[in-house]
């Protein structure tokens, strides 16, 4: 397991450690006025297509679920509904994210939330050897293979993004 110096372990990193899965813990400067995943990609010096943001949604049948999509992409709620077995899915209000997950905006990880919610990973992740997701704290990212994230989060790979115009 790769460990960067002076980065405090997050619950997501501890979960990967317990599972014996490989990852790297990386740190980037945080600007609270710009918490976008595209900015995180720029600060990491990587293509935004391999930085995945975690969004929290609610399905009419399954309840809370998480979607991981590329930094610059837009979530297709209909695609997420189809992938998750719901008729309708909507984003949860920002004020609900922390009580539901234990994570704040800009630091929401698909791993080690308060509850083990279903996780759906955009299928574009499979095109990358390594992807980045939040480690559960603003400015701290996990770099790992998509298959490692799938295993650790029990994530379902599915097309989740809107087509670009």
Secondary structure, DSSP 8 states (H G I E B T S, - for coil): ----TT----HHHHHHHHHT---EEEE---BTTB--HHHHHHHHTS-GGGEEEEEEEEETTTEEEEEEEETT--B-HHHHHHHHT-S-EEE--HHHHHHHHS--TT---SSS-SS--EEEEEGGGGG-S-EEEEEEETTEEEEE-HHHHHHHHT-EEE--B----
